[in-house]
Amino acid sequence: MLSKEIRSYFPILNQEINGHPLVYLDSGATSQKPVQVIEAIKKYYEFENSNVHRGVHTLGNRATESYEGAREKVRKFINAKSTKEIIFTRGTTTSLNTVAQSYGRANVKEGDEIVITHMEHHSNIIPWQQLAKETGATLKYIDLEADGTLSLEKVRETITDKTKIVSIVYVSNVLGTMNPIKEITQIAHEHGAIMVVDGAQAAPHLKLDVQNLDCDFLAFSGHKMCGPTGIGVLYGKQALLEEMEPIEFGGEMIDFVGLYESTWKELPWKFEGGTPIIAGAIGLAAAIDFLEEIGLDEIEQHEHELAALAMEKMSTVNGLSIYGPVDPSKRAGIVTFNLDDVHPHDVATVLDMSGIAVRAGHHCAQPLMKWLQCTATARASFYLYNTEEDIDRLVAGLRTAKEYFSDVF
């Protein structure tokens, strides 16, 4: 496992909650931020604060250099061919909506198919629902296996020559399932469809290579990977982005504006209307530096080990059900569970009294909750700063919750 010293980079972890040292197990919702990221954002506001691209003064040049330097770091991080393929957005949700509203409206028509899965986050369901309603296309779902994984056989059965878009999460935010994106992309391309990947839970934990995956679009957020909130990325193959129209209009994204007609800047700026998320991009670049210094392979291995250990120790709690793949190698550092006869909100409340932060609810995945035949679950999501001691605290807290509600009822 990774060194416990990594925790020292995260100031927020050095506090007590309800009289107990904080155990943060909600990184799937948002990760904590290391001092390197905090200082990078602080430096921008103290020494570089200016708008980008427009000014010729020193501060403007500094800000532009940092902002566009962040784009290059993202390009290298996911191994895109060009910075023209890197669009800064507000997050995964905005990125997915951009694909649906721009590419989708222009290329999907009545009788076409859009294919997703039951494990998708609402951000990767609702844009396609809306597109299907607008165009008359059919929205189809790939059935899951009993353990919450996807079989390539069912992928092949669902994707047809009528399919125009396939959009699938790389790592499920509930089940932790790691999907075979490269193989699914190949199947989609065999039928002439484009492949969209929700990478929100993958980018913080896995080494991404969009050229190797051959996906057409990839969306992810900075705040889940040690970066600030409000910044995300849309990667798209240049040829596709060149043909797409922007969906947000105003300053920054224009080339020429007349009284009745306007033209757009070249990529990537035609999709970045208005003042961009400058500090966010700079913070994201610092987060990438931080993660790459530690090593994405090491982070992934650390989380696999934590997930395996957590599943083993949590299984000793009577009446506890764990959802998702049984094989830890098939899941990321996410363990979603329920305690018999105890609502997950109550479980999370009792854990919080012991300083343990987990997520409880439907996790923006109500169709998946229906598939699991429950209304809500609790979720422990691990990251590079979590330790074996955190898991021991979690298991002890679950036993406390079980005993408490056994006494109550």
TIBAZA-852844 format. One record per residue (C-alpha): residue in one letter; residue number from 0; x, y, z. Coordinates in steps of 0.2 Angstrom, whole numbers, plus 5000, padded with zeros to 4 digits. Each point is the difference from the previous one (the first is absolute). Example, Ala and Ser with C-alpha at 12.3 -4.5 7.8 and 13.67 -1.06 7.14 Angstrom:
2
A, 0, 5062, 4978, 5039
S, 1, 5006, 5017, 4997
This chain:
409
M, 0, 5000, 5000, 5000
L, 1, 5005, 5018, 4998
S, 2, 5009, 5009, 5014
K, 3, 4990, 5007, 5014
E, 4, 5010, 5016, 4998
I, 5, 4989, 5005, 4986
R, 6, 4986, 5005, 5012
S, 7, 5012, 5014, 5006
Y, 8, 4997, 5009, 4984
F, 9, 4981, 5002, 5003
P, 10, 4997, 5013, 5014
I, 11, 4982, 4996, 5002
L, 12, 5003, 4982, 5006
N, 13, 5009, 5007, 5015
Q, 14, 4984, 5004, 5010
E, 15, 4988, 4992, 5011
I, 16, 4981, 4997, 4997
N, 17, 4989, 4998, 5014
G, 18, 5015, 4997, 5011
H, 19, 5008, 4987, 4989
P, 20, 5014, 5001, 4987
L, 21, 4992, 5002, 4983
V, 22, 4999, 4985, 4989
Y, 23, 4995, 5006, 4982
L, 24, 4992, 4986, 4990
D, 25, 4990, 5011, 4988
S, 26, 5013, 5003, 4986
G, 27, 4988, 4994, 4987
A, 28, 4990, 5015, 5003
T, 29, 5015, 5012, 5001
S, 30, 5018, 4997, 5005
Q, 31, 5010, 5011, 5012
K, 32, 5013, 5012, 4994
P, 33, 5018, 4999, 5003
V, 34, 5010, 5016, 5005
Q, 35, 5008, 5000, 4983
V, 36, 4983, 5003, 4992
I, 37, 4995, 5013, 5013
E, 38, 5016, 5009, 4998
A, 39, 4999, 5000, 4981
I, 40, 4983, 5009, 5001
K, 41, 5006, 5012, 5013
K, 42, 5015, 5004, 4989
Y, 43, 4989, 5004, 4985
Y, 44, 4989, 5012, 5010
E, 45, 5015, 5008, 5009
F, 46, 5012, 5002, 4985
E, 47, 4991, 4997, 4983
N, 48, 4982, 5004, 5002
S, 49, 4994, 5007, 4983
N, 50, 4989, 4994, 4986
V, 51, 5008, 4990, 4986
H, 52, 5003, 5001, 4982
R, 53, 4993, 5018, 4999
G, 54, 5013, 5011, 5008
V, 55, 5018, 5005, 4995
H, 56, 5006, 5005, 5017
T, 57, 5011, 4989, 5011
L, 58, 4987, 4993, 5012
G, 59, 4989, 4995, 4985
N, 60, 5015, 4991, 4992
R, 61, 5004, 4991, 5016
A, 62, 4982, 4994, 5002
T, 63, 4999, 4995, 4982
E, 64, 5016, 4990, 5001
S, 65, 4994, 4991, 5016
Y, 66, 4983, 4996, 4993
E, 67, 5006, 4994, 4983
G, 68, 5014, 4990, 5009
A, 69, 4986, 4992, 5010
R, 70, 4992, 4994, 4984
E, 71, 5017, 4992, 4994
K, 72, 5001, 4991, 5017
V, 73, 4983, 4993, 4997
R, 74, 5004, 4995, 4983
K, 75, 5015, 4990, 5006
F, 76, 4990, 4993, 5015
I, 77, 4988, 4991, 4988
N, 78, 5012, 4999, 4985
A, 79, 4989, 5010, 4988
K, 80, 5008, 5004, 4983
S, 81, 4998, 5019, 5001
T, 82, 4995, 5013, 5013
K, 83, 4986, 5004, 4987
E, 84, 4992, 4985, 5007
I, 85, 4999, 5006, 5018
I, 86, 4985, 5011, 5004
F, 87, 4999, 5007, 5018
T, 88, 4982, 4999, 5007
R, 89, 4992, 5002, 5017
G, 90, 5001, 4981, 5002
T, 91, 4994, 4983, 4994
T, 92, 4982, 5005, 4999
T, 93, 5003, 5015, 4989
S, 94, 5012, 4989, 4989
L, 95, 4987, 4986, 4997
N, 96, 4986, 5013, 4997
T, 97, 5012, 5009, 4987
V, 98, 5002, 4983, 4990
A, 99, 4981, 4997, 5001
Q, 100, 4994, 5017, 4995
S, 101, 5014, 5004, 4987
Y, 102, 5005, 4983, 4992
G, 103, 4983, 4991, 5004
R, 104, 4988, 5013, 4993
A, 105, 5010, 5001, 4984
N, 106, 5002, 4981, 4998
V, 107, 4986, 4991, 5008
K, 108, 4983, 4999, 4992
E, 109, 4984, 4990, 5001
G, 110, 5002, 4981, 5000
D, 111, 5018, 5001, 5006
E, 112, 5006, 4992, 5016
I, 113, 5010, 5007, 5015
V, 114, 5007, 4986, 5012
I, 115, 5004, 5002, 5018
T, 116, 5000, 4989, 5015
H, 117, 4990, 4998, 5017
M, 118, 5015, 5005, 5010
E, 119, 5002, 5018, 4993
H, 120, 5000, 5016, 5010
H, 121, 4985, 5011, 4997
S, 122, 5012, 5011, 4991
N, 123, 5002, 4987, 4987
I, 124, 4982, 4995, 4999
I, 125, 4990, 5016, 4999
P, 126, 5009, 5009, 4986
W, 127, 4997, 4984, 4989
Q, 128, 4981, 4999, 5006
Q, 129, 4998, 5018, 4994
L, 130, 5009, 4997, 4984
A, 131, 4989, 4985, 4996
K, 132, 4984, 5010, 5004
E, 133, 5006, 5014, 4989
T, 134, 5005, 4989, 4985
G, 135, 4989, 4985, 5001
A, 136, 5014, 4989, 5003
T, 137, 4999, 4984, 5011
L, 138, 5010, 4999, 5016
K, 139, 5006, 4983, 5004
Y, 140, 5008, 4992, 5015
I, 141, 5013, 4986, 5001
D, 142, 4994, 4988, 5013
L, 143, 5012, 4997, 5015
E, 144, 5006, 4983, 5006
A, 145, 4995, 4994, 5018
D, 146, 5016, 5007, 5007
G, 147, 4998, 5018, 4992
T, 148, 5012, 4997, 4986
L, 149, 4998, 5001, 4981
S, 150, 5002, 4985, 4989
L, 151, 5007, 5004, 4982
E, 152, 4987, 4987, 4994
K, 153, 4986, 5011, 5006
V, 154, 5009, 5016, 4993
R, 155, 5000, 4992, 4983
E, 156, 4982, 4995, 5001
T, 157, 4995, 5018, 5005
I, 158, 5010, 5010, 4988
T, 159, 4994, 4999, 4982
D, 160, 5002, 5009, 4983
K, 161, 4987, 5012, 5006
T, 162, 5010, 5006, 5015
K, 163, 5008, 5017, 4998
I, 164, 5006, 5003, 5017
V, 165, 5006, 4989, 5014
S, 166, 5003, 5008, 5017
I, 167, 5007, 4990, 5014
V, 168, 5008, 5004, 5017
Y, 169, 5018, 4994, 5002
V, 170, 4998, 4996, 5018
S, 171, 4983, 4999, 5009
N, 172, 4998, 5013, 5014
V, 173, 4990, 4987, 5009
L, 174, 5006, 4983, 4996
G, 175, 5018, 5004, 4997
T, 176, 4999, 4990, 4984
M, 177, 5014, 5003, 4988
N, 178, 4993, 4998, 4983
P, 179, 5009, 4993, 4984
I, 180, 5000, 5017, 4991
K, 181, 5012, 4996, 4987
E, 182, 4991, 4984, 4994
I, 183, 4983, 5009, 5001
T, 184, 5007, 5014, 4990
Q, 185, 5006, 4988, 4986
I, 186, 4982, 4992, 5000
A, 187, 4992, 5017, 4998
H, 188, 5012, 5005, 4986
E, 189, 4996, 4984, 4991
H, 190, 4982, 5006, 4999
G, 191, 5005, 5018, 4995
A, 192, 4995, 5007, 5017
I, 193, 5011, 5012, 5010
M, 194, 5006, 4996, 5018
V, 195, 4997, 5012, 5014
V, 196, 5009, 4996, 5017
D, 197, 4995, 5007, 5017
G, 198, 5017, 5001, 5008
A, 199, 4995, 5009, 5016
Q, 200, 5004, 4985, 5011
A, 201, 5015, 4994, 4989
A, 202, 5011, 5015, 4998
P, 203, 5004, 5001, 5018
H, 204, 5005, 4982, 5002
L, 205, 5006, 4993, 4983
K, 206, 5013, 5004, 4987
L, 207, 4989, 5006, 4985
D, 208, 5006, 4999, 4982
V, 209, 4986, 5006, 4988
Q, 210, 5010, 4995, 4985
N, 211, 5002, 4982, 5006
L, 212, 4981, 5000, 5005
D, 213, 4996, 5008, 4984
C, 214, 4985, 5008, 5008
D, 215, 4992, 5014, 4990
F, 216, 4996, 5011, 5016
L, 217, 5005, 4999, 5018
A, 218, 4993, 5011, 5014
F, 219, 5007, 5002, 5018
S, 220, 5001, 5012, 5014
G, 221, 5014, 5008, 5010
H, 222, 4993, 5000, 5017
K, 223, 5000, 4981, 5001
M, 224, 5019, 4999, 4996
C, 225, 5007, 5012, 5013
G, 226, 4996, 5015, 4990
P, 227, 4987, 5014, 5003
T, 228, 4982, 5000, 4998
G, 229, 4992, 5008, 4984
I, 230, 5013, 4994, 4988
G, 231, 4998, 4985, 4988
V, 232, 5006, 4994, 4983
L, 233, 4992, 4994, 4984
Y, 234, 5012, 4991, 4989
G, 235, 4994, 4997, 4982
K, 236, 5009, 4994, 4984
Q, 237, 5004, 5015, 4991
A, 238, 4991, 4995, 4984
L, 239, 4984, 4999, 5009
L, 240, 5002, 5016, 5010
E, 241, 5004, 5010, 4984
E, 242, 4983, 4995, 4993
M, 243, 4990, 5004, 5016
E, 244, 4992, 5016, 5004
P, 245, 5002, 5009, 5017
I, 246, 4985, 5000, 5012
E, 247, 5005, 5015, 5010
F, 248, 5003, 5017, 4992
G, 249, 5008, 5016, 5005
G, 250, 5017, 5008, 5002
E, 251, 5016, 4990, 4999
M, 252, 4994, 4987, 4988
I, 253, 4997, 5011, 4985
D, 254, 5011, 5005, 4985
F, 255, 4989, 5014, 4992
V, 256, 4984, 5007, 5006
G, 257, 4989, 5010, 4988
L, 258, 4983, 5007, 5002
Y, 259, 4991, 4985, 4994
E, 260, 5014, 4986, 4998
S, 261, 5014, 4994, 5010
T, 262, 5014, 4987, 4998
W, 263, 5009, 4990, 5012
K, 264, 5018, 4998, 5006
E, 265, 5009, 4984, 4996
L, 266, 5002, 4985, 5012
P, 267, 5000, 4999, 5015
W, 268, 4994, 5018, 5003
K, 269, 4983, 4999, 4990
F, 270, 4993, 4990, 5015
E, 271, 5006, 5011, 5014
G, 272, 4989, 5015, 4999
G, 273, 5002, 5014, 5013
T, 274, 5014, 5002, 5013
P, 275, 5007, 4982, 5002
I, 276, 5003, 4991, 5017
I, 277, 5017, 5006, 5001
A, 278, 5004, 4997, 5018
G, 279, 4992, 4983, 4999
A, 280, 5010, 4995, 4985
I, 281, 5016, 5005, 5009
G, 282, 4995, 4990, 5015
L, 283, 4996, 4985, 4989
A, 284, 5017, 5001, 4993
A, 285, 5008, 5000, 5017
A, 286, 4989, 4985, 5005
I, 287, 5006, 4991, 4984
D, 288, 5018, 5003, 5005
F, 289, 4997, 4994, 5018
L, 290, 4991, 4984, 4994
E, 291, 5014, 4996, 4987
E, 292, 5014, 5003, 5012
I, 293, 4992, 4986, 5011
G, 294, 4995, 4989, 4985
L, 295, 4983, 4995, 4993
D, 296, 5005, 4982, 5000
E, 297, 5005, 5001, 5018
I, 298, 4984, 5009, 5005
E, 299, 4989, 4987, 4990
Q, 300, 5009, 4985, 5009
H, 301, 4998, 5009, 5017
E, 302, 4982, 5001, 4997
H, 303, 4998, 4982, 4995
E, 304, 5008, 4995, 5016
L, 305, 4989, 5011, 5010
A, 306, 4984, 4994, 4992
A, 307, 5005, 4982, 5002
L, 308, 5005, 5003, 5018
A, 309, 4984, 5009, 5003
M, 310, 4989, 4987, 4992
E, 311, 5008, 4986, 5011
K, 312, 4999, 5010, 5016
M, 313, 4982, 5007, 4997
S, 314, 4994, 4982, 4996
T, 315, 5003, 4995, 5018
V, 316, 4985, 5012, 5005
N, 317, 4984, 4990, 5001
G, 318, 4986, 5006, 4989
L, 319, 5011, 5011, 4989
S, 320, 4998, 4998, 4981
I, 321, 5013, 5006, 4988
Y, 322, 4995, 5005, 4982
G, 323, 5011, 4998, 4984
P, 324, 5013, 4988, 4994
V, 325, 5006, 4987, 5013
D, 326, 5017, 5000, 4992
P, 327, 5010, 5015, 5006
S, 328, 5010, 5001, 4984
K, 329, 4984, 5004, 4991
R, 330, 4996, 5015, 5010
A, 331, 5008, 5017, 5005
G, 332, 5001, 5006, 5018
I, 333, 4981, 5001, 5003
V, 334, 4991, 4989, 5012
T, 335, 4981, 5003, 5000
F, 336, 4990, 4991, 5013
N, 337, 4984, 4999, 5011
L, 338, 4997, 4994, 5018
D, 339, 4985, 4990, 5002
D, 340, 4984, 5009, 5006
V, 341, 5010, 5016, 5002
H, 342, 4998, 5015, 4988
P, 343, 5017, 5005, 4992
H, 344, 4997, 5018, 5006
D, 345, 4999, 4993, 5018
V, 346, 5016, 4990, 4997
A, 347, 5009, 5016, 4994
T, 348, 4994, 5010, 5014
V, 349, 5006, 4988, 5013
L, 350, 5017, 4999, 4991
D, 351, 5001, 5018, 4999
M, 352, 4999, 5001, 5019
S, 353, 5016, 4990, 5000
G, 354, 5008, 5012, 4988
I, 355, 4998, 4988, 4985
A, 356, 4993, 5008, 4984
V, 357, 4991, 4989, 4987
R, 358, 4987, 5004, 4987
A, 359, 4982, 4994, 5002
G, 360, 4986, 5001, 4988
H, 361, 4996, 4996, 4982
H, 362, 5017, 5007, 4994
C, 363, 4992, 5008, 4985
A, 364, 4997, 4983, 4993
Q, 365, 4981, 4996, 5003
P, 366, 4998, 4988, 4985
L, 367, 5015, 4990, 5008
M, 368, 4991, 5000, 5017
K, 369, 4985, 4993, 4992
W, 370, 5011, 4986, 4992
L, 371, 5007, 4997, 5017
Q, 372, 4982, 4999, 5007
C, 373, 5004, 5013, 5014
T, 374, 4996, 5019, 5001
A, 375, 5017, 5005, 5007
T, 376, 5017, 4993, 5006
A, 377, 5015, 5006, 5010
R, 378, 5017, 5002, 4991
A, 379, 5018, 5000, 5006
S, 380, 5011, 5007, 4986
F, 381, 5019, 4999, 5003
Y, 382, 5014, 5011, 4993
L, 383, 5019, 5001, 5001
Y, 384, 4999, 5008, 5018
N, 385, 4990, 4985, 5007
T, 386, 5008, 4987, 5011
E, 387, 4997, 4983, 5008
E, 388, 4996, 5009, 5016
D, 389, 4986, 5009, 4991
I, 390, 4992, 4983, 4996
D, 391, 5001, 4994, 5018
R, 392, 4992, 5016, 5006
L, 393, 4986, 4997, 4987
V, 394, 4997, 4982, 5005
A, 395, 4999, 5005, 5018
G, 396, 4988, 5014, 4996
L, 397, 4989, 4988, 4991
R, 398, 5000, 4988, 5015
T, 399, 4995, 5015, 5011
A, 400, 4986, 5005, 4988
K, 401, 4993, 4982, 4999
E, 402, 5000, 4999, 5019
Y, 403, 4992, 5017, 5002
F, 404, 4986, 4996, 4989
S, 405, 4998, 4982, 5007
D, 406, 4997, 5008, 5017
V, 407, 4988, 5013, 4993
F, 408, 4989, 4988, 4990
